[in-house]
Amino acid sequence: MEWVKQIGRGLIVLLLQVLLFNHLQIAGWGFPMVYILILINLPAQMPKWVDMLIGFAIGWFMDMWSNSLGVNIAACVAISYLRPIILRHIMQDAERIKGEVRSSNIGMGEYIKCLVILTLIHHFAIFALETWNLAHWWITILQTLLSSIMTLIILIGYDRLRGN
C-alpha cells in the first residue's frame, strides 16, 4: 500500500512541476526543479535498475512537457545512478535505511547533504547539456547555483511540513 501513496505523491509533484514550478523563475536565471524529490525520496533498498528506470520515466515525462530533447532524461538517470553511491558515502550505515530517503529516516544533516549533492549534480547536468558551450561557463554555474538554491528551499520546506 505504501507504493500506491508514493505513486500518488509522485504524480502530484510532477503536475505541480509542470503547472506551477516550470513558470517560476528568478530573472531567467533560476528555475526550481522540485520533481527530483521523487527520485531522491525513493526507497534506499530499491534495485539500481529499477531506480534508473524510474529516473528515465520521470525524465522522459519532463522532456515531453519542456521540449528539451533528452536533457531531463540524462540528468535524472545520472542522479538515479549516483544516489545509492552518495548515500553510502554520506552514511556509514546506509544499508540499514528502510523505506523512503527522508530526514525522519536518515537524519536532517545527512538528508540535507544528500539533497544538496544530488540537486547540484542534476541541475549542473541540465544546464551544461542545454548550453553545450564552454565559452560562457559562468552562466551554467550561475544557473546551477540559483536553481539549486530555489529547489533546495522548496524541498527542505516540504520535508519540514511533511514532518515525521
N, CA, C and O of each residue as an XYZ file, in Angstrom:
656
protein
N       0.809     -1.193      0.000
C       0.000      0.000      0.000
C       0.859      1.267      0.000
O       0.436      2.313     -0.492
N       2.063      1.163      0.554
C       2.958      2.323      0.600
C       3.331      2.794     -0.810
O       3.452      3.995     -1.052
N       3.511      1.856     -1.734
C       3.891      2.240     -3.084
C       2.780      3.002     -3.791
O       3.059      3.817     -4.670
N       1.516      2.754     -3.423
C       0.398      3.499     -4.009
C       0.488      4.961     -3.583
O       0.270      5.862     -4.392
N       0.814      5.197     -2.295
C       0.986      6.572     -1.804
C       2.157      7.251     -2.513
O       2.078      8.427     -2.869
N       3.243      6.502     -2.713
C       4.411      7.088     -3.386
C       4.101      7.451     -4.830
O       4.532      8.499     -5.311
N       3.370      6.609     -5.517
C       2.985      6.911     -6.905
C       2.075      8.131     -6.932
O       2.249      9.013     -7.773
N       1.112      8.192     -6.026
C       0.210      9.348     -5.953
C       0.963     10.637     -5.669
O       0.723     11.653     -6.322
N       1.887     10.605     -4.684
C       2.697     11.787     -4.382
C       3.561     12.170     -5.578
O       3.727     13.352     -5.882
N       4.107     11.163     -6.254
C       4.941     11.437     -7.424
C       4.163     12.126     -8.534
O       4.660     13.065     -9.157
N       2.950     11.663     -8.780
C       2.110     12.291     -9.817
C       1.752     13.720     -9.440
O       1.730     14.602    -10.298
N       1.473     13.954     -8.167
C       1.161     15.311     -7.716
C       2.380     16.222     -7.897
O       2.243     17.359     -8.348
N       3.562     15.727     -7.549
C       4.784     16.530     -7.700
C       5.032     16.836     -9.174
O       5.387     17.965     -9.516
N       4.850     15.850    -10.052
C       5.043     16.089    -11.488
C       4.048     17.128    -12.010
O       4.419     18.009    -12.786
N       2.802     17.026    -11.592
C       1.807     18.015    -12.023
C       2.132     19.406    -11.491
O       1.999     20.393    -12.215
N       2.557     19.492    -10.230
C       2.958     20.792     -9.675
C       4.148     21.366    -10.440
O       4.213     22.570    -10.686
N       5.090     20.496    -10.816
C       6.251     20.962    -11.568
C       5.820     21.555    -12.901
O       6.241     22.650    -13.272
N       4.976     20.820    -13.613
C       4.560     21.242    -14.949
C       3.656     22.477    -14.898
O       3.815     23.401    -15.695
N       2.718     22.486    -13.966
C       1.727     23.560    -13.939
C       2.152     24.793    -13.147
O       1.674     25.892    -13.426
N       3.035     24.634    -12.172
C       3.403     25.757    -11.324
C       4.896     26.096    -11.385
O       5.274     27.200    -11.777
N       5.730     25.146    -10.998
C       7.154     25.443    -10.838
C       7.881     25.722    -12.154
O       8.880     26.441    -12.157
N       7.404     25.172    -13.264
C       8.035     25.487    -14.552
C       7.848     26.954    -14.935
O       8.557     27.462    -15.804
N       6.907     27.634    -14.296
C       6.619     29.032    -14.614
C       7.230     30.010    -13.621
O       7.104     31.224    -13.785
N       7.892     29.489    -12.593
C       8.581     30.346    -11.620
C      10.039     30.464    -12.024
O      10.652     29.486    -12.452
N      10.591     31.654    -11.889
C      11.998     31.851    -12.200
C      12.492     33.144    -11.574
O      11.712     34.035    -11.238
N      13.806     33.221    -11.425
C      14.435     34.447    -10.936
C      15.142     35.079    -12.126
O      16.228     34.645    -12.511
N      14.538     36.084    -12.698
C      15.115     36.858    -13.807
C      15.675     35.977    -14.923
O      16.678     36.334    -15.539
N      15.055     34.854    -15.187
C      15.520     33.977    -16.249
C      16.765     33.175    -15.905
O      17.332     32.523    -16.782
N      17.204     33.207    -14.649
C      18.438     32.512    -14.259
C      18.190     31.326    -13.349
O      18.913     30.333    -13.430
N      17.194     31.399    -12.490
C      16.954     30.330    -11.525
C      15.593     29.697    -11.726
O      14.580     30.391    -11.811
N      15.573     28.386    -11.801
C      14.340     27.651    -12.049
C      14.221     26.519    -11.028
O      15.106     25.666    -10.966
N      13.159     26.488    -10.230
C      13.023     25.369     -9.287
C      12.628     24.089    -10.028
O      11.722     24.095    -10.860
N      13.313     23.011     -9.717
C      13.025     21.713    -10.328
C      12.740     20.715     -9.207
O      13.580     19.881     -8.869
N      11.557     20.819     -8.648
C      11.218     20.022     -7.473
C      10.905     18.566     -7.800
O      10.810     17.748     -6.885
N      10.743     18.224     -9.058
C      10.423     16.851     -9.422
C      11.535     15.874     -9.057
O      11.294     14.669     -8.993
N      12.745     16.369     -8.817
C      13.820     15.458     -8.424
C      13.573     14.869     -7.037
O      14.209     13.885     -6.658
N      12.653     15.467     -6.280
C      12.283     14.923     -4.976
C      11.807     13.484     -5.113
O      12.078     12.659     -4.240
N      11.109     13.175     -6.184
C      10.612     11.811     -6.414
C      11.783     10.838     -6.446
O      11.728      9.773     -5.831
N      12.835     11.200     -7.161
C      13.990     10.317     -7.290
C      14.800     10.238     -6.002
O      15.291      9.170     -5.635
N      14.938     11.358     -5.325
C      15.733     11.385     -4.096
C      15.049     10.587     -2.991
O      15.722      9.910     -2.214
N      13.720     10.658     -2.911
C      12.988     10.003     -1.823
C      12.636      8.546     -2.083
O      11.972      7.924     -1.253
N      13.056      7.989     -3.200
C      12.772      6.574     -3.450
C      13.392      5.724     -2.341
O      14.381      6.130     -1.730
N      12.821      4.550     -2.079
C      13.398      3.685     -1.043
C      14.870      3.376     -1.324
O      15.265      3.142     -2.467
N      15.656      3.380     -0.276
C      17.103      3.182     -0.417
C      17.457      1.773     -0.877
O      18.479      1.581     -1.535
N      16.641      0.797     -0.548
C      16.943     -0.597     -0.887
C      16.418     -1.013     -2.267
O      16.433     -2.196     -2.608
N      15.962     -0.054     -3.045
C      15.446     -0.348     -4.381
C      16.597     -0.775     -5.290
O      17.668     -0.171     -5.246
N      16.395     -1.805     -6.112
C      17.456     -2.197     -7.055
C      17.824     -1.032     -7.985
O      16.964     -0.247     -8.384
N      19.099     -0.938     -8.316
C      19.584      0.190     -9.107
C      18.897      0.274    -10.468
O      18.622      1.371    -10.953
N      18.616     -0.871    -11.090
C      17.999     -0.837    -12.408
C      16.568     -0.284    -12.337
O      16.125      0.392    -13.266
N      15.851     -0.560    -11.257
C      14.503     -0.011    -11.083
C      14.597      1.491    -10.844
O      13.828      2.276    -11.399
N      15.549      1.869    -10.011
C      15.802      3.282     -9.724
C      16.063      4.050    -11.025
O      15.499      5.122    -11.247
N      16.925      3.489    -11.878
C      17.268      4.155    -13.138
C      16.103      4.155    -14.122
O      15.936      5.104    -14.888
N      15.307      3.107    -14.104
C      14.126      3.049    -14.969
C      13.114      4.124    -14.565
O      12.520      4.775    -15.424
N      12.922      4.309    -13.261
C      12.035      5.368    -12.776
C      12.613      6.731    -13.153
O      11.875      7.627    -13.561
N      13.930      6.890    -13.019
C      14.582      8.135    -13.425
C      14.370      8.426    -14.901
O      14.107      9.565    -15.286
N      14.484      7.391    -15.727
C      14.257      7.552    -17.159
C      12.814      7.992    -17.425
O      12.580      8.906    -18.216
N      11.849      7.346    -16.766
C      10.432      7.666    -16.985
C      10.116      9.100    -16.563
O       9.412      9.818    -17.273
N      10.635      9.513    -15.413
C      10.384     10.879    -14.936
C      11.056     11.887    -15.859
O      10.465     12.913    -16.195
N      12.296     11.599    -16.273
C      12.998     12.476    -17.210
C      12.279     12.575    -18.539
O      12.189     13.654    -19.125
N      11.770     11.453    -19.013
C      11.028     11.454    -20.276
C       9.772     12.306    -20.160
O       9.464     13.093    -21.055
N       9.045     12.146    -19.049
C       7.833     12.943    -18.826
C       8.170     14.435    -18.837
O       7.479     15.228    -19.478
N       9.239     14.814    -18.123
C       9.624     16.223    -18.069
C      10.106     16.728    -19.437
O       9.846     17.874    -19.803
N      10.798     15.881    -20.179
C      11.234     16.277    -21.527
C      10.040     16.505    -22.455
O      10.051     17.420    -23.278
N       9.029     15.679    -22.316
C       7.833     15.851    -23.141
C       7.158     17.190    -22.853
O       6.674     17.849    -23.774
N       7.124     17.596    -21.593
C       6.471     18.837    -21.209
C       7.352     20.054    -21.418
O       6.838     21.169    -21.498
N       8.670     19.874    -21.509
C       9.540     21.043    -21.650
C      10.237     21.126    -22.999
O      11.024     22.046    -23.224
N       9.968     20.191    -23.901
C      10.625     20.195    -25.211
C      12.141     20.278    -25.089
O      12.775     21.099    -25.752
N      12.722     19.438    -24.250
C      14.156     19.553    -24.005
C      14.989     18.417    -24.584
O      16.180     18.329    -24.286
N      14.415     17.559    -25.387
C      15.137     16.576    -26.177
C      16.134     15.715    -25.397
O      17.287     15.586    -25.810
N      15.713     15.134    -24.289
C      16.548     14.179    -23.578
C      17.411     14.746    -22.469
O      18.098     13.987    -21.785
N      17.398     16.047    -22.272
C      18.225     16.668    -21.234
C      17.780     16.190    -19.856
O      18.616     15.831    -19.027
N      16.482     16.180    -19.605
C      15.964     15.721    -18.318
C      16.202     14.226    -18.114
O      16.495     13.789    -17.001
N      16.078     13.449    -19.177
C      16.353     12.014    -19.070
C      17.787     11.804    -18.615
O      18.032     11.033    -17.686
N      18.731     12.471    -19.248
C      20.144     12.297    -18.898
C      20.409     12.695    -17.452
O      21.105     11.979    -16.732
N      19.864     13.824    -17.019
C      20.098     14.294    -15.653
C      19.423     13.383    -14.626
O      20.009     13.098    -13.582
N      18.218     12.929    -14.903
C      17.503     12.062    -13.956
C      18.147     10.680    -13.853
O      18.258     10.130    -12.758
N      18.566     10.123    -14.972
C      19.243      8.823    -14.934
C      20.589      8.956    -14.215
O      21.004      8.042    -13.503
N      21.263     10.076    -14.397
C      22.546     10.287    -13.708
C      22.364     10.306    -12.197
O      23.123      9.653    -11.481
N      21.370     11.041    -11.695
C      21.218     11.071    -10.236
C      20.617      9.761     -9.722
O      20.858      9.389     -8.574
N      19.845      9.061    -10.544
C      19.346      7.746    -10.133
C      20.504      6.764     -9.985
O      20.501      5.922     -9.087
N      21.481      6.872    -10.858
C      22.666      6.005    -10.793
C      23.545      6.365     -9.591
O      24.062      5.479     -8.911
N      23.710      7.653     -9.335
C      24.622      8.116     -8.289
C      24.021      8.110     -6.882
O      24.769      8.109     -5.904
N      22.712      8.107     -6.754
C      22.076      8.201     -5.435
C      22.522      7.119     -4.458
O      22.863      7.457     -3.324
N      22.542      5.831     -4.830
C      22.995      4.818     -3.864
C      24.462      5.001     -3.464
O      24.832      4.749     -2.317
N      25.277      5.430     -4.394
C      26.698      5.653     -4.109
C      26.847      6.813     -3.128
O      27.614      6.728     -2.168
N      26.120      7.883     -3.370
C      26.184      9.053     -2.484
C      25.649      8.709     -1.098
O      26.224      9.127     -0.093
N      24.555      7.949     -1.034
C      24.024      7.535      0.273
C      25.046      6.714      1.046
O      25.204      6.887      2.255
N      25.739      5.820      0.346
C      26.765      5.001      1.005
C      27.902      5.848      1.548
O      28.436      5.548      2.616
N      28.285      6.909      0.830
C      29.381      7.759      1.272
C      28.964      8.732      2.372
O      29.767      9.071      3.241
N      27.727      9.175      2.335
C      27.246     10.111      3.357
C      26.980      9.381      4.667
O      27.288      9.886      5.746
N      26.413      8.203      4.561
C      26.030      7.452      5.757
C      26.836      6.169      5.854
O      27.032      5.474      4.857
N      27.291      5.865      7.024
C      28.059      4.636      7.200
C      27.159      3.419      7.318
O      27.595      2.296      7.063
N      25.929      3.628      7.696
C      25.001      2.507      7.821
C      23.854      2.629      6.812
O      22.691      2.404      7.149
N      24.199      2.988      5.571
C      23.187      3.217      4.536
C      22.343      1.982      4.270
O      21.176      2.101      3.896
N      22.914      0.798      4.458
C      22.144     -0.417      4.187
C      21.032     -0.644      5.211
O      20.157     -1.483      4.994
N      21.057      0.088      6.318
C      20.011     -0.050      7.337
C      18.791      0.812      7.041
O      17.768      0.670      7.711
N      18.871      1.688      6.071
C      17.740      2.570      5.757
C      16.592      1.724      5.223
O      16.751      0.969      4.265
N      15.462      1.861      5.846
C      14.259      1.174      5.384
C      13.272      2.232      4.916
O      13.090      3.255      5.576
N      12.648      1.992      3.801
C      11.666      2.937      3.290
C      12.313      4.096      2.552
O      13.444      4.006      2.074
N      11.563      5.186      2.475
C      11.997      6.361      1.729
C      13.223      7.009      2.356
O      13.475      6.891      3.555
N      13.973      7.695      1.509
C      15.087      8.517      1.992
C      14.477      9.862      2.372
O      14.166     10.682      1.508
N      14.311     10.077      3.674
C      13.727     11.309      4.217
C      14.500     11.691      5.460
O      15.248     10.882      6.009
N      14.320     12.915      5.902
C      15.036     13.376      7.091
C      14.634     12.580      8.321
O      15.456     12.372      9.215
N      13.388     12.132      8.384
C      12.953     11.356      9.547
C      13.574      9.954      9.567
O      13.637      9.323     10.622
N      14.030      9.467      8.416
C      14.629      8.137      8.338
C      16.153      8.159      8.442
O      16.746      7.225      8.982
N      16.786      9.201      7.938
C      18.255      9.205      7.916
C      18.868     10.334      8.729
O      20.087     10.373      8.899
N      18.067     11.238      9.226
C      18.588     12.386      9.980
C      18.664     13.610      9.083
O      18.937     13.510      7.887
N      18.420     14.762      9.683
C      18.345     16.002      8.906
C      19.679     16.346      8.243
O      19.695     16.743      7.078
N      20.786     16.204      8.951
C      22.086     16.550      8.379
C      22.422     15.728      7.147
O      22.842     16.266      6.123
N      22.235     14.425      7.255
C      22.522     13.535      6.121
C      21.562     13.782      4.964
O      21.950     13.732      3.797
N      20.301     14.049      5.305
C      19.302     14.304      4.275
C      19.648     15.570      3.495
O      19.561     15.585      2.267
N      20.034     16.623      4.195
C      20.395     17.875      3.518
C      21.643     17.674      2.657
O      21.708     18.197      1.544
N      22.636     16.926      3.151
C      23.827     16.632      2.330
C      23.425     15.909      1.050
O      23.887     16.250     -0.039
N      22.563     14.914      1.193
C      22.092     14.156      0.030
C      21.343     15.068     -0.946
O      21.577     15.018     -2.153
N      20.441     15.899     -0.415
C      19.698     16.834     -1.262
C      20.626     17.777     -2.017
O      20.480     17.966     -3.224
N      21.581     18.367     -1.303
C      22.483     19.350     -1.912
C      23.304     18.703     -3.022
O      23.384     19.240     -4.127
N      23.909     17.562     -2.741
C      24.773     16.906     -3.736
C      23.977     16.502     -4.966
O      24.382     16.797     -6.091
N      22.855     15.832     -4.766
C      22.065     15.364     -5.918
C      21.431     16.511     -6.689
O      21.323     16.447     -7.914
N      21.011     17.556     -5.990
C      20.435     18.716     -6.673
C      21.491     19.423     -7.522
O      21.224     19.786     -8.668
N      22.674     19.616     -6.974
C      23.747     20.261     -7.746
C      24.126     19.437     -8.975
O      24.327     19.988    -10.058
N      24.224     18.121     -8.809
C      24.558     17.251     -9.949
C      23.473     17.352    -11.018
O      23.765     17.539    -12.199
N      22.226     17.226    -10.592
C      21.104     17.266    -11.543
C      21.059     18.598    -12.289
O      20.978     18.631    -13.517
N      21.111     19.682    -11.539
C      20.984     20.991    -12.160
C      22.184     21.320    -13.054
O      22.018     21.916    -14.119
N      23.376     20.939    -12.632
C      24.539     21.175    -13.480
C      24.402     20.386    -14.785
O      24.699     20.907    -15.860
N      23.952     19.130    -14.691
C      23.763     18.326    -15.906
C      22.737     18.978    -16.829
O      22.949     19.048    -18.040
N      21.637     19.452    -16.271
C      20.596     20.105    -17.084
C      21.181     21.308    -17.827
O      21.068     21.403    -19.049
N      21.803     22.221    -17.084
C      22.261     23.468    -17.708
C      23.481     23.265    -18.598
O      23.628     23.962    -19.601
N      24.348     22.337    -18.258
C      25.503     22.059    -19.111
C      25.057     21.447    -20.440
O      25.583     21.792    -21.498
N      24.088     20.541    -20.377
C      23.593     19.927    -21.613
C      22.765     20.902    -22.447
O      22.791     20.845    -23.677
N      22.034     21.791    -21.787
C      21.260     22.790    -22.521
C      22.179     23.801    -23.208
O      21.962     24.164    -24.364
N      23.199     24.247    -22.490
C      24.099     25.266    -23.028
C      25.036     24.674    -24.066
O      25.167     25.208    -25.167
N      25.679     23.584    -23.723
C      26.613     22.870    -24.594
C      27.678     23.802    -25.161
O      28.058     23.716    -26.329
N      28.150     24.702    -24.284
C      29.118     25.697    -24.708
C      29.980     26.087    -23.512
O      29.461     26.507    -22.478
N      31.292     25.947    -23.653
C      32.191     26.293    -22.556
C      32.604     27.760    -22.568
O      33.263     28.228    -21.639
N      32.224     28.480    -23.602
C      32.622     29.883    -23.702
C      32.003     30.712    -22.574
O      32.625     31.653    -22.082
N      30.813     30.372    -22.176
C      30.126     31.102    -21.110
C      29.862     30.165    -19.934
O      28.721     30.044    -19.489
N      30.887     29.508    -19.431
C      30.760     28.527    -18.348
C      30.179     29.155    -17.088
O      29.511     28.478    -16.306
N      30.424     30.420    -16.892
C      29.931     31.086    -15.687
C      28.405     31.170    -15.670
O      27.795     31.192    -14.601
N      27.792     31.216    -16.845
C      26.325     31.228    -16.918
C      25.777     29.891    -16.418
O      24.801     29.850    -15.669
N      26.412     28.810    -16.839
C      25.998     27.481    -16.386
C      26.132     27.365    -14.872
O      25.239     26.840    -14.207
N      27.244     27.851    -14.326
C      27.464     27.797    -12.877
C      26.422     28.657    -12.151
O      25.856     28.224    -11.148
N      26.167     29.861    -12.646
C      25.200     30.758    -12.018
C      23.794     30.154    -12.045
O      23.091     30.173    -11.034
N      23.387     29.623    -13.187
C      22.067     28.998    -13.285
C      21.965     27.786    -12.357
O      20.934     27.568    -11.720
N      23.035     27.008    -12.289
C      23.046     25.844    -11.407
C      22.880     26.270     -9.961
O      22.075     25.685     -9.237
N      23.619     27.268     -9.530
C      23.557     27.704     -8.135
C      22.204     28.325     -7.784
O      21.613     27.974     -6.763
N      21.712     29.235     -8.611
C      20.421     29.873     -8.322
C      19.268     28.867     -8.336
O      18.400     28.891     -7.462
N      19.269     27.994     -9.325
C      18.210     26.986     -9.409
C      18.298     26.006     -8.243
O      17.274     25.591     -7.700
N      19.507     25.641     -7.864
C      19.685     24.717     -6.738
C      19.206     25.343     -5.441
O      18.561     24.675     -4.632
N      19.512     26.612     -5.233
C      19.058     27.287     -4.013
C      17.531     27.317     -3.965
O      16.936     27.008     -2.932
N      16.897     27.687     -5.076
C      15.423     27.716     -5.117
C      14.849     26.328     -4.860
O      13.916     26.176     -4.071
N      15.396     25.334     -5.513
C      14.907     23.969     -5.373
C      15.092     23.471     -3.945
O      14.183     22.869     -3.372
N      16.265     23.718     -3.368
C      16.546     23.237     -2.015
C      15.638     23.883     -0.980
O      15.198     23.212     -0.046
N      15.353     25.163     -1.126
C      14.436     25.834     -0.195
C      13.068     25.158     -0.230
O      12.467     24.906      0.815
N      12.584     24.869     -1.420
C      11.271     24.233     -1.559
C      11.305     22.803     -1.009
O      10.393     22.400     -0.287
N      12.352     22.029     -1.346
C      12.418     20.633     -0.904
C      12.571     20.507      0.603
O      11.934     19.655      1.222
N      13.408     21.344      1.195
C      13.579     21.288      2.669
C      12.304     21.774      3.345
O      11.898     21.216      4.365
N      11.669     22.795      2.799
C      10.399     23.256      3.349
C       9.329     22.167      3.287
O       8.565     21.986      4.235
N       9.280     21.454      2.184
C       8.322     20.353      2.053
C       8.599     19.266      3.085
O       7.676     18.746      3.710
N       9.859     18.931      3.259
C      10.228     17.898      4.227
C       9.844     18.321      5.642
O       9.366     17.504      6.429
N      10.050     19.587      5.961
C       9.702     20.091      7.301
C       8.183     20.079      7.498
O       7.701     19.727      8.575
N       7.426     20.463      6.461
C       5.957     20.454      6.562
C       5.405     19.038      6.669
O       4.434     18.786      7.382
N       6.036     18.130      5.954
C       5.596     16.745      5.950
C       5.833     16.101      7.318
O       5.068     15.242      7.756
N       6.894     16.527      7.974
C       7.185     16.038      9.334
C       7.580     14.590      9.357
O       8.002     14.031      8.345
N       7.439     13.977     10.524
C       7.840     12.565     10.693
C       6.737     11.712     10.239
O       6.844     10.487     10.286
